Amino acid sequence: MLNETLGLDIDEASVYNVLGKLARRGLVRPIRETGHGRSMVLYEVTEHGREELCKLLGVLDKINTAIGRALGWGVGEGEQGVPWTASSVMACQY
């Protein structure tokens, strides 16, 4: 899905490697489920992971606004440069 959506060429092993690192840092937790005759591991974002994501999205918002101002997109104080913003992620309440 990542490859199709983002136009990337990421192999499955790389995705699970990153998920393992995120789990060790307490940002996601694995949840084992069985269904359709097979066992699957799904990953859920932890509260700590959600907090870290929101911090990163806040930084991206600041970068986005600064770029908008630099390019003259008419971005004023408190406005964002492009439609995608951290505040659009419902888990992040600013």
N, CA, C and O atoms as a CHARMM CRD file, in Angstrom:
* protein
*
  376
    1    1 MET  N      0.82700  -1.18100   0.00000 PROA 1      0.00000
    2    1 MET  CA     0.00000   0.00000   0.00000 PROA 1      0.00000
    3    1 MET  C      0.88300   1.26100   0.00000 PROA 1      0.00000
    4    1 MET  O      0.58000   2.22700  -0.70000 PROA 1      0.00000
    5    2 LEU  N      1.96400   1.25100   0.77800 PROA 2      0.00000
    6    2 LEU  CA     2.87900   2.40500   0.78500 PROA 2      0.00000
    7    2 LEU  C      3.43700   2.65500  -0.60900 PROA 2      0.00000
    8    2 LEU  O      3.46900   3.78900  -1.08800 PROA 2      0.00000
    9    3 ASN  N      3.86700   1.59300  -1.24000 PROA 3      0.00000
   10    3 ASN  CA     4.46300   1.74100  -2.57300 PROA 3      0.00000
   11    3 ASN  C      3.46600   2.31300  -3.56900 PROA 3      0.00000
   12    3 ASN  O      3.80900   3.19000  -4.36200 PROA 3      0.00000
   13    4 GLU  N      2.23300   1.81700  -3.53100 PROA 4      0.00000
   14    4 GLU  CA     1.21400   2.30100  -4.46400 PROA 4      0.00000
   15    4 GLU  C      0.81800   3.74500  -4.16000 PROA 4      0.00000
   16    4 GLU  O      0.72600   4.57400  -5.06500 PROA 4      0.00000
   17    5 THR  N      0.59000   4.03400  -2.90000 PROA 5      0.00000
   18    5 THR  CA     0.11500   5.35300  -2.50400 PROA 5      0.00000
   19    5 THR  C      1.17600   6.43800  -2.68400 PROA 5      0.00000
   20    5 THR  O      0.88500   7.52800  -3.17700 PROA 5      0.00000
   21    6 LEU  N      2.40400   6.12800  -2.28100 PROA 6      0.00000
   22    6 LEU  CA     3.46300   7.13200  -2.29600 PROA 6      0.00000
   23    6 LEU  C      4.40500   7.01400  -3.48400 PROA 6      0.00000
   24    6 LEU  O      5.30400   7.83700  -3.65000 PROA 6      0.00000
   25    7 GLY  N      4.20500   5.99900  -4.30800 PROA 7      0.00000
   26    7 GLY  CA     5.08200   5.81100  -5.45200 PROA 7      0.00000
   27    7 GLY  C      6.48600   5.40200  -5.04900 PROA 7      0.00000
   28    7 GLY  O      7.45900   5.75900  -5.71400 PROA 7      0.00000
   29    8 LEU  N      6.59300   4.65700  -3.96300 PROA 8      0.00000
   30    8 LEU  CA     7.89200   4.23800  -3.45500 PROA 8      0.00000
   31    8 LEU  C      8.16600   2.78600  -3.81400 PROA 8      0.00000
   32    8 LEU  O      7.29200   2.08300  -4.32200 PROA 8      0.00000
   33    9 ASP  N      9.38300   2.34700  -3.54700 PROA 9      0.00000
   34    9 ASP  CA     9.75700   0.95100  -3.75300 PROA 9      0.00000
   35    9 ASP  C     10.39400   0.44700  -2.46400 PROA 9      0.00000
   36    9 ASP  O     11.61000   0.27500  -2.38400 PROA 9      0.00000
   37   10 ILE  N      9.55000   0.21300  -1.45300 PROA 10     0.00000
   38   10 ILE  CA    10.00700  -0.23100  -0.14500 PROA 10     0.00000
   39   10 ILE  C      9.67600  -1.70900  -0.00300 PROA 10     0.00000
   40   10 ILE  O      8.54200  -2.12700  -0.23900 PROA 10     0.00000
   41   11 ASP  N     10.68400  -2.50400   0.38900 PROA 11     0.00000
   42   11 ASP  CA    10.39600  -3.92600   0.55500 PROA 11     0.00000
   43   11 ASP  C      9.78600  -4.17300   1.93400 PROA 11     0.00000
   44   11 ASP  O      9.98200  -3.39200   2.86500 PROA 11     0.00000
   45   12 GLU  N      9.04900  -5.26700   2.04300 PROA 12     0.00000
   46   12 GLU  CA     8.30800  -5.61100   3.25100 PROA 12     0.00000
   47   12 GLU  C      9.22000  -5.73200   4.47600 PROA 12     0.00000
   48   12 GLU  O      8.84500  -5.31800   5.57200 PROA 12     0.00000
   49   13 ALA  N     10.41000  -6.29400   4.29100 PROA 13     0.00000
   50   13 ALA  CA    11.34400  -6.46200   5.40800 PROA 13     0.00000
   51   13 ALA  C     11.72600  -5.11000   6.01200 PROA 13     0.00000
   52   13 ALA  O     11.88200  -5.00100   7.22800 PROA 13     0.00000
   53   14 SER  N     11.87400  -4.10100   5.19400 PROA 14     0.00000
   54   14 SER  CA    12.21500  -2.76200   5.68800 PROA 14     0.00000
   55   14 SER  C     11.09400  -2.18700   6.54100 PROA 14     0.00000
   56   14 SER  O     11.34800  -1.54000   7.55700 PROA 14     0.00000
   57   15 VAL  N      9.85900  -2.42100   6.12800 PROA 15     0.00000
   58   15 VAL  CA     8.70700  -1.92400   6.88500 PROA 15     0.00000
   59   15 VAL  C      8.68200  -2.57800   8.26200 PROA 15     0.00000
   60   15 VAL  O      8.50000  -1.89600   9.27100 PROA 15     0.00000
   61   16 TYR  N      8.86600  -3.90300   8.30900 PROA 16     0.00000
   62   16 TYR  CA     8.83400  -4.60300   9.59600 PROA 16     0.00000
   63   16 TYR  C     10.04000  -4.23500  10.46300 PROA 16     0.00000
   64   16 TYR  O      9.93400  -4.23100  11.69000 PROA 16     0.00000
   65   17 ASN  N     11.15800  -3.93300   9.85900 PROA 17     0.00000
   66   17 ASN  CA    12.32500  -3.46800  10.60600 PROA 17     0.00000
   67   17 ASN  C     12.00500  -2.14700  11.30900 PROA 17     0.00000
   68   17 ASN  O     12.31300  -1.98200  12.49000 PROA 17     0.00000
   69   18 VAL  N     11.39800  -1.22000  10.59900 PROA 18     0.00000
   70   18 VAL  CA    11.02100   0.07200  11.18600 PROA 18     0.00000
   71   18 VAL  C      9.95500  -0.12000  12.25400 PROA 18     0.00000
   72   18 VAL  O     10.02700   0.50600  13.31200 PROA 18     0.00000
   73   19 LEU  N      8.96500  -0.97300  11.99800 PROA 19     0.00000
   74   19 LEU  CA     7.93200  -1.22400  13.00200 PROA 19     0.00000
   75   19 LEU  C      8.53400  -1.79900  14.28100 PROA 19     0.00000
   76   19 LEU  O      8.10400  -1.45000  15.38100 PROA 19     0.00000
   77   20 GLY  N      9.52700  -2.67800  14.14500 PROA 20     0.00000
   78   20 GLY  CA    10.20000  -3.23300  15.31000 PROA 20     0.00000
   79   20 GLY  C     10.91400  -2.15500  16.11300 PROA 20     0.00000
   80   20 GLY  O     10.86300  -2.14900  17.34300 PROA 20     0.00000
   81   21 LYS  N     11.57600  -1.24900  15.41800 PROA 21     0.00000
   82   21 LYS  CA    12.25500  -0.13800  16.09900 PROA 21     0.00000
   83   21 LYS  C     11.25400   0.76800  16.80400 PROA 21     0.00000
   84   21 LYS  O     11.49200   1.20000  17.93200 PROA 21     0.00000
   85   22 LEU  N     10.14200   1.05600  16.14700 PROA 22     0.00000
   86   22 LEU  CA     9.10700   1.89300  16.76600 PROA 22     0.00000
   87   22 LEU  C      8.52900   1.21100  18.00100 PROA 22     0.00000
   88   22 LEU  O      8.24100   1.87200  18.99900 PROA 22     0.00000
   89   23 ALA  N      8.35800  -0.11000  17.93600 PROA 23     0.00000
   90   23 ALA  CA     7.83000  -0.86600  19.07600 PROA 23     0.00000
   91   23 ALA  C      8.81500  -0.83400  20.24300 PROA 23     0.00000
   92   23 ALA  O      8.40200  -0.67500  21.39200 PROA 23     0.00000
   93   24 ARG  N     10.10100  -0.98100  19.96600 PROA 24     0.00000
   94   24 ARG  CA    11.11400  -0.93900  21.03200 PROA 24     0.00000
   95   24 ARG  C     11.15900   0.43100  21.70500 PROA 24     0.00000
   96   24 ARG  O     11.49700   0.52900  22.88500 PROA 24     0.00000
   97   25 ARG  N     10.82500   1.47300  20.97700 PROA 25     0.00000
   98   25 ARG  CA    10.80000   2.82700  21.53900 PROA 25     0.00000
   99   25 ARG  C      9.46200   3.14900  22.21300 PROA 25     0.00000
  100   25 ARG  O      9.28700   4.23200  22.77200 PROA 25     0.00000
  101   26 GLY  N      8.52400   2.20200  22.15600 PROA 26     0.00000
  102   26 GLY  CA     7.22800   2.39300  22.79400 PROA 26     0.00000
  103   26 GLY  C      6.27500   3.27500  22.01200 PROA 26     0.00000
  104   26 GLY  O      5.30200   3.78400  22.56800 PROA 26     0.00000
  105   27 LEU  N      6.54400   3.46300  20.72000 PROA 27     0.00000
  106   27 LEU  CA     5.69700   4.33000  19.89800 PROA 27     0.00000
  107   27 LEU  C      4.52600   3.57300  19.26900 PROA 27     0.00000
  108   27 LEU  O      3.48100   4.16200  18.99000 PROA 27     0.00000
  109   28 VAL  N      4.70000   2.28100  19.05000 PROA 28     0.00000
  110   28 VAL  CA     3.63100   1.40600  18.57700 PROA 28     0.00000
  111   28 VAL  C      3.68800   0.12700  19.39900 PROA 28     0.00000
  112   28 VAL  O      4.70700  -0.17500  20.02100 PROA 28     0.00000
  113   29 ARG  N      2.58300  -0.62700  19.40000 PROA 29     0.00000
  114   29 ARG  CA     2.58300  -1.92300  20.07600 PROA 29     0.00000
  115   29 ARG  C      1.99100  -2.96000  19.12800 PROA 29     0.00000
  116   29 ARG  O      0.99200  -2.70500  18.45600 PROA 29     0.00000
  117   30 PRO  N      2.62200  -4.13000  19.08200 PROA 30     0.00000
  118   30 PRO  CA     2.10200  -5.18800  18.22900 PROA 30     0.00000
  119   30 PRO  C      0.87700  -5.83100  18.87200 PROA 30     0.00000
  120   30 PRO  O      0.82000  -6.01200  20.08800 PROA 30     0.00000
  121   31 ILE  N     -0.08500  -6.16700  18.05000 PROA 31     0.00000
  122   31 ILE  CA    -1.29600  -6.85500  18.49200 PROA 31     0.00000
  123   31 ILE  C     -1.45300  -8.07700  17.59400 PROA 31     0.00000
  124   31 ILE  O     -1.63300  -7.94600  16.38300 PROA 31     0.00000
  125   32 ARG  N     -1.38300  -9.26600  18.19300 PROA 32     0.00000
  126   32 ARG  CA    -1.50100 -10.49900  17.41900 PROA 32     0.00000
  127   32 ARG  C     -2.97600 -10.84400  17.24500 PROA 32     0.00000
  128   32 ARG  O     -3.73600 -10.87700  18.21300 PROA 32     0.00000
  129   33 GLU  N     -3.36200 -11.09600  16.02300 PROA 33     0.00000
  130   33 GLU  CA    -4.73300 -11.48300  15.71000 PROA 33     0.00000
  131   33 GLU  C     -4.72100 -12.72300  14.84000 PROA 33     0.00000
  132   33 GLU  O     -3.79700 -12.93500  14.05500 PROA 33     0.00000
  133   34 THR  N     -5.73600 -13.52700  14.98000 PROA 34     0.00000
  134   34 THR  CA    -5.88800 -14.68600  14.11300 PROA 34     0.00000
  135   34 THR  C     -7.20800 -14.55600  13.37500 PROA 34     0.00000
  136   34 THR  O     -8.21000 -14.10400  13.92900 PROA 34     0.00000
  137   35 GLY  N     -7.18700 -14.95000  12.15100 PROA 35     0.00000
  138   35 GLY  CA    -8.38900 -14.88600  11.33100 PROA 35     0.00000
  139   35 GLY  C     -8.11400 -15.45600   9.95900 PROA 35     0.00000
  140   35 GLY  O     -6.99000 -15.38500   9.46100 PROA 35     0.00000
  141   36 HSD  N     -9.11900 -16.01000   9.36000 PROA 36     0.00000
  142   36 HSD  CA    -8.99500 -16.58300   8.02500 PROA 36     0.00000
  143   36 HSD  C     -7.91000 -17.65400   7.97700 PROA 36     0.00000
  144   36 HSD  O     -7.23100 -17.81600   6.96400 PROA 36     0.00000
  145   37 GLY  N     -7.75100 -18.39100   9.09200 PROA 37     0.00000
  146   37 GLY  CA    -6.81100 -19.49100   9.12400 PROA 37     0.00000
  147   37 GLY  C     -5.35200 -19.10600   9.24600 PROA 37     0.00000
  148   37 GLY  O     -4.47400 -19.94100   9.03100 PROA 37     0.00000
  149   38 ARG  N     -5.07600 -17.85200   9.58800 PROA 38     0.00000
  150   38 ARG  CA    -3.68600 -17.44400   9.73900 PROA 38     0.00000
  151   38 ARG  C     -3.54300 -16.42500  10.86300 PROA 38     0.00000
  152   38 ARG  O     -4.51100 -15.77600  11.25900 PROA 38     0.00000
  153   39 SER  N     -2.33000 -16.29700  11.36300 PROA 39     0.00000
  154   39 SER  CA    -2.02800 -15.35200  12.42500 PROA 39     0.00000
  155   39 SER  C     -1.41100 -14.09700  11.80700 PROA 39     0.00000
  156   39 SER  O     -0.57200 -14.17800  10.90900 PROA 39     0.00000
  157   40 MET  N     -1.84100 -12.94800  12.30000 PROA 40     0.00000
  158   40 MET  CA    -1.31800 -11.67600  11.79200 PROA 40     0.00000
  159   40 MET  C     -0.88700 -10.81400  12.96700 PROA 40     0.00000
  160   40 MET  O     -1.41600 -10.93600  14.07200 PROA 40     0.00000
  161   41 VAL  N      0.06800  -9.95200  12.71600 PROA 41     0.00000
  162   41 VAL  CA     0.46600  -8.96400  13.71800 PROA 41     0.00000
  163   41 VAL  C      0.11600  -7.58900  13.16900 PROA 41     0.00000
  164   41 VAL  O      0.61900  -7.16600  12.12900 PROA 41     0.00000
  165   42 LEU  N     -0.75200  -6.90900  13.88900 PROA 42     0.00000
  166   42 LEU  CA    -1.11800  -5.53700  13.55200 PROA 42     0.00000
  167   42 LEU  C     -0.40100  -4.62800  14.53600 PROA 42     0.00000
  168   42 LEU  O     -0.00700  -5.06900  15.61600 PROA 42     0.00000
  169   43 TYR  N     -0.23100  -3.38300  14.17900 PROA 43     0.00000
  170   43 TYR  CA     0.45400  -2.43700  15.05400 PROA 43     0.00000
  171   43 TYR  C     -0.46800  -1.28000  15.36600 PROA 43     0.00000
  172   43 TYR  O     -1.13100  -0.72400  14.49000 PROA 43     0.00000
  173   44 GLU  N     -0.48800  -0.93400  16.63900 PROA 44     0.00000
  174   44 GLU  CA    -1.32500   0.15300  17.12400 PROA 44     0.00000
  175   44 GLU  C     -0.41700   1.25100  17.67800 PROA 44     0.00000
  176   44 GLU  O      0.56000   0.96900  18.37200 PROA 44     0.00000
  177   45 VAL  N     -0.74800   2.49100  17.36800 PROA 45     0.00000
  178   45 VAL  CA     0.02000   3.62100  17.89000 PROA 45     0.00000
  179   45 VAL  C     -0.30200   3.78000  19.37500 PROA 45     0.00000
  180   45 VAL  O     -1.47000   3.79600  19.76500 PROA 45     0.00000
  181   46 THR  N      0.73500   3.89700  20.19600 PROA 46     0.00000
  182   46 THR  CA     0.55000   4.10300  21.63400 PROA 46     0.00000
  183   46 THR  C      0.29400   5.58000  21.91000 PROA 46     0.00000
  184   46 THR  O      0.43500   6.42000  21.02100 PROA 46     0.00000
  185   47 GLU  N     -0.08000   5.88800  23.14100 PROA 47     0.00000
  186   47 GLU  CA    -0.27600   7.28400  23.52500 PROA 47     0.00000
  187   47 GLU  C      1.03500   8.05100  23.36800 PROA 47     0.00000
  188   47 GLU  O      1.04300   9.17900  22.87400 PROA 47     0.00000
  189   48 HSD  N      2.13600   7.44100  23.78700 PROA 48     0.00000
  190   48 HSD  CA     3.45600   8.07100  23.62600 PROA 48     0.00000
  191   48 HSD  C      3.75300   8.30200  22.13800 PROA 48     0.00000
  192   48 HSD  O      4.28900   9.34500  21.76500 PROA 48     0.00000
  193   49 GLY  N      3.40800   7.33800  21.30500 PROA 49     0.00000
  194   49 GLY  CA     3.61500   7.47700  19.86400 PROA 49     0.00000
  195   49 GLY  C      2.78600   8.60100  19.28400 PROA 49     0.00000
  196   49 GLY  O      3.25100   9.34600  18.42200 PROA 49     0.00000
  197   50 ARG  N      1.56200   8.72300  19.75500 PROA 50     0.00000
  198   50 ARG  CA     0.67800   9.80200  19.28600 PROA 50     0.00000
  199   50 ARG  C      1.24300  11.16100  19.69100 PROA 50     0.00000
  200   50 ARG  O      1.21100  12.10900  18.90600 PROA 50     0.00000
  201   51 GLU  N      1.76200  11.25400  20.91800 PROA 51     0.00000
  202   51 GLU  CA     2.35600  12.51700  21.37200 PROA 51     0.00000
  203   51 GLU  C      3.57000  12.89000  20.52200 PROA 51     0.00000
  204   51 GLU  O      3.72700  14.04800  20.13400 PROA 51     0.00000
  205   52 GLU  N      4.42300  11.91400  20.23300 PROA 52     0.00000
  206   52 GLU  CA     5.61100  12.17500  19.41500 PROA 52     0.00000
  207   52 GLU  C      5.22400  12.56300  17.99400 PROA 52     0.00000
  208   52 GLU  O      5.82700  13.46300  17.40900 PROA 52     0.00000
  209   53 LEU  N      4.21700  11.88800  17.43500 PROA 53     0.00000
  210   53 LEU  CA     3.74000  12.22400  16.09600 PROA 53     0.00000
  211   53 LEU  C      3.22800  13.65500  16.05500 PROA 53     0.00000
  212   53 LEU  O      3.52100  14.39800  15.11800 PROA 53     0.00000
  213   54 CYS  N      2.46900  14.03700  17.06200 PROA 54     0.00000
  214   54 CYS  CA     1.93200  15.39900  17.09600 PROA 54     0.00000
  215   54 CYS  C      3.04300  16.43400  17.19300 PROA 54     0.00000
  216   54 CYS  O      2.95700  17.49500  16.57300 PROA 54     0.00000
  217   55 LYS  N      4.09600  16.13500  17.97300 PROA 55     0.00000
  218   55 LYS  CA     5.24100  17.05300  18.04400 PROA 55     0.00000
  219   55 LYS  C      5.87800  17.22200  16.66300 PROA 55     0.00000
  220   55 LYS  O      6.16300  18.34000  16.23200 PROA 55     0.00000
  221   56 LEU  N      6.09500  16.10400  15.98100 PROA 56     0.00000
  222   56 LEU  CA     6.70800  16.16100  14.64900 PROA 56     0.00000
  223   56 LEU  C      5.82300  16.90500  13.66200 PROA 56     0.00000
  224   56 LEU  O      6.31800  17.68300  12.84600 PROA 56     0.00000
  225   57 LEU  N      4.52000  16.67100  13.73200 PROA 57     0.00000
  226   57 LEU  CA     3.60800  17.37000  12.82800 PROA 57     0.00000
  227   57 LEU  C      3.59200  18.86900  13.12200 PROA 57     0.00000
  228   57 LEU  O      3.43000  19.68100  12.21100 PROA 57     0.00000
  229   58 GLY  N      3.75800  19.23600  14.39300 PROA 58     0.00000
  230   58 GLY  CA     3.85800  20.65300  14.74800 PROA 58     0.00000
  231   58 GLY  C      5.08000  21.30200  14.11900 PROA 58     0.00000
  232   58 GLY  O      5.01100  22.43600  13.64400 PROA 58     0.00000
  233   59 VAL  N      6.20500  20.58300  14.11400 PROA 59     0.00000
  234   59 VAL  CA     7.42200  21.08500  13.47000 PROA 59     0.00000
  235   59 VAL  C      7.18900  21.24600  11.97000 PROA 59     0.00000
  236   59 VAL  O      7.59900  22.24300  11.37700 PROA 59     0.00000
  237   60 LEU  N      6.52400  20.25300  11.35600 PROA 60     0.00000
  238   60 LEU  CA     6.22500  20.35300   9.92500 PROA 60     0.00000
  239   60 LEU  C      5.33100  21.54600   9.62300 PROA 60     0.00000
  240   60 LEU  O      5.49500  22.20400   8.59600 PROA 60     0.00000
  241   61 ASP  N      4.38500  21.82800  10.51300 PROA 61     0.00000
  242   61 ASP  CA     3.53800  23.01500  10.33000 PROA 61     0.00000
  243   61 ASP  C      4.37500  24.29200  10.30800 PROA 61     0.00000
  244   61 ASP  O      4.15000  25.17400   9.48000 PROA 61     0.00000
  245   62 LYS  N      5.33500  24.38400  11.21700 PROA 62     0.00000
  246   62 LYS  CA     6.18800  25.57500  11.27100 PROA 62     0.00000
  247   62 LYS  C      7.03300  25.69900  10.00700 PROA 62     0.00000
  248   62 LYS  O      7.19000  26.78900   9.45600 PROA 62     0.00000
  249   63 ILE  N      7.57300  24.57200   9.55700 PROA 63     0.00000
  250   63 ILE  CA     8.36000  24.57400   8.31400 PROA 63     0.00000
  251   63 ILE  C      7.47600  24.97600   7.14400 PROA 63     0.00000
  252   63 ILE  O      7.87300  25.78700   6.30800 PROA 63     0.00000
  253   64 ASN  N      6.28400  24.41200   7.08800 PROA 64     0.00000
  254   64 ASN  CA     5.33100  24.71100   6.02900 PROA 64     0.00000
  255   64 ASN  C      5.00300  26.19700   5.98000 PROA 64     0.00000
  256   64 ASN  O      4.97500  26.79700   4.90600 PROA 64     0.00000
  257   65 THR  N      4.75600  26.78800   7.14300 PROA 65     0.00000
  258   65 THR  CA     4.43300  28.21000   7.20900 PROA 65     0.00000
  259   65 THR  C      5.62200  29.06300   6.77600 PROA 65     0.00000
  260   65 THR  O      5.46200  30.03800   6.04100 PROA 65     0.00000
  261   66 ALA  N      6.81700  28.68800   7.23800 PROA 66     0.00000
  262   66 ALA  CA     8.02000  29.44700   6.86300 PROA 66     0.00000
  263   66 ALA  C      8.26400  29.38100   5.35900 PROA 66     0.00000
  264   66 ALA  O      8.61600  30.39000   4.74700 PROA 66     0.00000
  265   67 ILE  N      8.08300  28.22200   4.76500 PROA 67     0.00000
  266   67 ILE  CA     8.26200  28.08600   3.31200 PROA 67     0.00000
  267   67 ILE  C      7.21600  28.91900   2.57800 PROA 67     0.00000
  268   67 ILE  O      7.52400  29.58000   1.58700 PROA 67     0.00000
  269   68 GLY  N      5.97900  28.88600   3.06800 PROA 68     0.00000
  270   68 GLY  CA     4.92300  29.68400   2.45600 PROA 68     0.00000
  271   68 GLY  C      5.23400  31.16300   2.47400 PROA 68     0.00000
  272   68 GLY  O      5.02500  31.86600   1.48500 PROA 68     0.00000
  273   69 ARG  N      5.73300  31.63000   3.60000 PROA 69     0.00000
  274   69 ARG  CA     6.11900  33.04500   3.69600 PROA 69     0.00000
  275   69 ARG  C      7.26700  33.36400   2.74100 PROA 69     0.00000
  276   69 ARG  O      7.24400  34.38000   2.04700 PROA 69     0.00000
  277   70 ALA  N      8.27600  32.48100   2.71400 PROA 70     0.00000
  278   70 ALA  CA     9.44600  32.71200   1.85500 PROA 70     0.00000
  279   70 ALA  C      9.06300  32.74100   0.38700 PROA 70     0.00000
  280   70 ALA  O      9.67300  33.46700  -0.39800 PROA 70     0.00000
  281   71 LEU  N      8.06000  31.96000   0.00600 PROA 71     0.00000
  282   71 LEU  CA     7.64200  31.90900  -1.39500 PROA 71     0.00000
  283   71 LEU  C      6.54600  32.92100  -1.71300 PROA 71     0.00000
  284   71 LEU  O      6.07600  33.00500  -2.84800 PROA 71     0.00000
  285   72 GLY  N      6.14500  33.68900  -0.70000 PROA 72     0.00000
  286   72 GLY  CA     5.14600  34.72200  -0.93800 PROA 72     0.00000
  287   72 GLY  C      3.75300  34.19200  -1.18300 PROA 72     0.00000
  288   72 GLY  O      3.01300  34.74900  -1.99400 PROA 72     0.00000
  289   73 TRP  N      3.38100  33.12800  -0.49800 PROA 73     0.00000
  290   73 TRP  CA     2.05100  32.55300  -0.68000 PROA 73     0.00000
  291   73 TRP  C      0.97700  33.31200   0.07600 PROA 73     0.00000
  292   73 TRP  O     -0.14900  32.83100   0.20600 PROA 73     0.00000
  293   74 GLY  N      1.31100  34.49000   0.57300 PROA 74     0.00000
  294   74 GLY  CA     0.32900  35.27700   1.30800 PROA 74     0.00000
  295   74 GLY  C      0.02700  34.69900   2.67600 PROA 74     0.00000
  296   74 GLY  O     -1.07500  34.85800   3.20100 PROA 74     0.00000
  297   75 VAL  N      1.00800  34.03200   3.24300 PROA 75     0.00000
  298   75 VAL  CA     0.81100  33.41200   4.54500 PROA 75     0.00000
  299   75 VAL  C      1.08000  34.43400   5.62700 PROA 75     0.00000
  300   75 VAL  O      2.18800  34.95600   5.74500 PROA 75     0.00000
  301   76 GLY  N      0.06000  34.71300   6.41200 PROA 76     0.00000
  302   76 GLY  CA     0.20800  35.65800   7.51100 PROA 76     0.00000
  303   76 GLY  C      0.39000  34.92500   8.83000 PROA 76     0.00000
  304   76 GLY  O      0.42500  33.69500   8.86700 PROA 76     0.00000
  305   77 GLU  N      0.50400  35.66500   9.88600 PROA 77     0.00000
  306   77 GLU  CA     0.67400  35.07200  11.21200 PROA 77     0.00000
  307   77 GLU  C     -0.52100  34.17500  11.53000 PROA 77     0.00000
  308   77 GLU  O     -1.67200  34.59600  11.41100 PROA 77     0.00000
  309   78 GLY  N     -0.24000  32.93900  11.93500 PROA 78     0.00000
  310   78 GLY  CA    -1.29300  31.99800  12.29500 PROA 78     0.00000
  311   78 GLY  C     -1.92200  31.27900  11.11500 PROA 78     0.00000
  312   78 GLY  O     -2.82300  30.46300  11.31100 PROA 78     0.00000
  313   79 GLU  N     -1.47900  31.55400   9.90000 PROA 79     0.00000
  314   79 GLU  CA    -2.01400  30.86600   8.71900 PROA 79     0.00000
  315   79 GLU  C     -0.99900  29.84400   8.23200 PROA 79     0.00000
  316   79 GLU  O      0.20400  29.99500   8.44800 PROA 79     0.00000
  317   80 GLN  N     -1.49700  28.80200   7.57200 PROA 80     0.00000
  318   80 GLN  CA    -0.60900  27.79500   7.01900 PROA 80     0.00000
  319   80 GLN  C     -0.37000  28.03700   5.53600 PROA 80     0.00000
  320   80 GLN  O     -1.17500  28.67400   4.85600 PROA 80     0.00000
  321   81 GLY  N      0.74800  27.51600   5.04900 PROA 81     0.00000
  322   81 GLY  CA     1.11900  27.72100   3.66000 PROA 81     0.00000
  323   81 GLY  C      0.37100  26.85500   2.67200 PROA 81     0.00000
  324   81 GLY  O     -0.02800  27.33500   1.61100 PROA 81     0.00000
  325   82 VAL  N      0.17100  25.58800   2.99800 PROA 82     0.00000
  326   82 VAL  CA    -0.55200  24.67600   2.12200 PROA 82     0.00000
  327   82 VAL  C     -1.61600  23.97900   2.94400 PROA 82     0.00000
  328   82 VAL  O     -1.52900  23.97400   4.17200 PROA 82     0.00000
  329   83 PRO  N     -2.63000  23.38300   2.29900 PROA 83     0.00000
  330   83 PRO  CA    -3.76700  22.83800   3.03900 PROA 83     0.00000
  331   83 PRO  C     -3.43600  21.76200   4.07600 PROA 83     0.00000
  332   83 PRO  O     -4.11700  21.67100   5.09800 PROA 83     0.00000
  333   84 TRP  N     -2.39600  20.94000   3.83200 PROA 84     0.00000
  334   84 TRP  CA    -2.08900  19.87200   4.79200 PROA 84     0.00000
  335   84 TRP  C     -1.42400  20.46900   6.00800 PROA 84     0.00000
  336   84 TRP  O     -0.40700  21.15200   5.88100 PROA 84     0.00000
  337   85 THR  N     -1.97100  20.23200   7.17700 PROA 85     0.00000
  338   85 THR  CA    -1.39600  20.74800   8.41400 PROA 85     0.00000
  339   85 THR  C     -1.52200  19.71600   9.51500 PROA 85     0.00000
  340   85 THR  O     -2.33900  18.80000   9.42200 PROA 85     0.00000
  341   86 ALA  N     -0.72000  19.85800  10.55400 PROA 86     0.00000
  342   86 ALA  CA    -0.77700  18.95800  11.70200 PROA 86     0.00000
  343   86 ALA  C     -2.15200  19.04000  12.38100 PROA 86     0.00000
  344   86 ALA  O     -2.66500  18.03700  12.87600 PROA 86     0.00000
  345   87 SER  N     -2.72800  20.21600  12.39800 PROA 87     0.00000
  346   87 SER  CA    -4.01700  20.36500  13.06900 PROA 87     0.00000
  347   87 SER  C     -5.12000  19.60000  12.34300 PROA 87     0.00000
  348   87 SER  O     -6.20400  19.39300  12.88900 PROA 87     0.00000
  349   88 SER  N     -4.83700  19.17700  11.09800 PROA 88     0.00000
  350   88 SER  CA    -5.84100  18.38000  10.38700 PROA 88     0.00000
  351   88 SER  C     -5.82500  16.92700  10.84600 PROA 88     0.00000
  352   88 SER  O     -6.72700  16.16300  10.50200 PROA 88     0.00000
  353   89 VAL  N     -4.81700  16.53600  11.61400 PROA 89     0.00000
  354   89 VAL  CA    -4.77300  15.17800  12.16500 PROA 89     0.00000
  355   89 VAL  C     -5.55400  15.20100  13.46600 PROA 89     0.00000
  356   89 VAL  O     -5.16800  15.87600  14.42000 PROA 89     0.00000
  357   90 MET  N     -6.65500  14.46000  13.50300 PROA 90     0.00000
  358   90 MET  CA    -7.57600  14.53800  14.62200 PROA 90     0.00000
  359   90 MET  C     -6.94700  14.15200  15.96000 PROA 90     0.00000
  360   90 MET  O     -7.40600  14.60100  17.01000 PROA 90     0.00000
  361   91 ALA  N     -5.90000  13.32500  15.93200 PROA 91     0.00000
  362   91 ALA  CA    -5.25600  12.90800  17.18000 PROA 91     0.00000
  363   91 ALA  C     -4.47300  14.03900  17.80800 PROA 91     0.00000
  364   91 ALA  O     -4.09900  13.94900  18.97700 PROA 91     0.00000
  365   92 CYS  N     -4.21600  15.08900  17.07300 PROA 92     0.00000
  366   92 CYS  CA    -3.41100  16.20800  17.57000 PROA 92     0.00000
  367   92 CYS  C     -4.32200  17.39500  17.82800 PROA 92     0.00000
  368   92 CYS  O     -4.79300  18.03900  16.89000 PROA 92     0.00000
  369   93 GLN  N     -4.56700  17.67900  19.07700 PROA 93     0.00000
  370   93 GLN  CA    -5.40700  18.80900  19.44800 PROA 93     0.00000
  371   93 GLN  C     -4.51700  19.94000  19.93000 PROA 93     0.00000
  372   93 GLN  O     -3.94200  19.85800  21.01500 PROA 93     0.00000
  373   94 TYR  N     -4.39900  20.98000  19.14700 PROA 94     0.00000
  374   94 TYR  CA    -3.55200  22.10900  19.50300 PROA 94     0.00000
  375   94 TYR  C     -4.35200  23.16200  20.19600 PROA 94     0.00000
  376   94 TYR  O     -3.80800  24.19900  20.57700 PROA 94     0.00000
